[in-house]
Amino acid sequence: MNQLINFFWTIICFAPVLTYWFKAFDVRWLITAIAVSVAALIIPAKKLQLSYRSKFYEALGVRFIRRFVQNGDLANRRSRAKDPKYKHIRNRGQAQAYKHTIAMYERFHLLCLVFFFLTAILAVFNGYYLLAALVIIGNVIYNILPILLQQYNKTRLLNISK
């Protein structure tokens, strides 16, 4: 179920990005966009963390978003229907491993966020206004919301370990 959810969002949100690059293919700009996106990964995660308070993220609607994502409420509910004792994180060791998973997802979505953003700018400059709008919408859904969700999860884990 989790991989199906992941696949769905990836296909939907990457479609306008790929469409733009197939229509307006320019190797120099593509390499530049990729390089800038990769360079963004040097920004320390602490500099990107918006808050260390769970309530901040809840006010942004992260709990609603959590329903529809990989390892989210709907996927976990389905897993619990098969196994009533199912828990995504069962002990401190898994919580520690999950911190690394959060960091990986956060970095991946940061890279994609910058790449989508640069793609949207190039799409506007090249007159692909509808594609630019679709890339921006995809960027919010596929990158900004997951980054907020990962920051929320990180905050929750930090509060548990206190």
C-alpha positions, 0 to 999 in steps of 0.5 A: 500500500505504501509504495502504491501511494508513493508511486501515485504522488510521484507520477502525478507531480513529476508529470508536468516537470517531465513534460516541460523538460521534454518540450523545452529540452536544453541540456545546459539548463537541465544540468544547471538546474540539477547542479543547483538542486544538488548544491542546495543539499549543503544547507544544514537541516537545522537552518531549514527547520521552521519550528520545533513545536508540533502545534506549529505544524498542526496549525498548518494542517500537517495532520490532514496531509498525514492521512494521504502519504506513505506510512500515513494514517490511511496506510497504517489503518489498513496495516492494522486491519491485517495485524491489530498489533501493527505499529510503524515504530515499536521501540527506541531502535526503530525510532532512531532508524526512523530519524535517519529515514526522516532526514533522507526524505527531507533531503530528497524533497529539498532537492526536488523542491529546488529542481521543481522551482527552477523548472517552473521559472524556466517554464515561465521564461519560455512561455509555458505558463500552464506547465509552470502553474502545474509544476508549482502545484506539484511542488507544493504537493510533492515537496513542500507538504512532505518537508513540513510533514518530515519536520513535524515527525522530527519534532514529534520524535524529539519531544518523545525522547525528552 
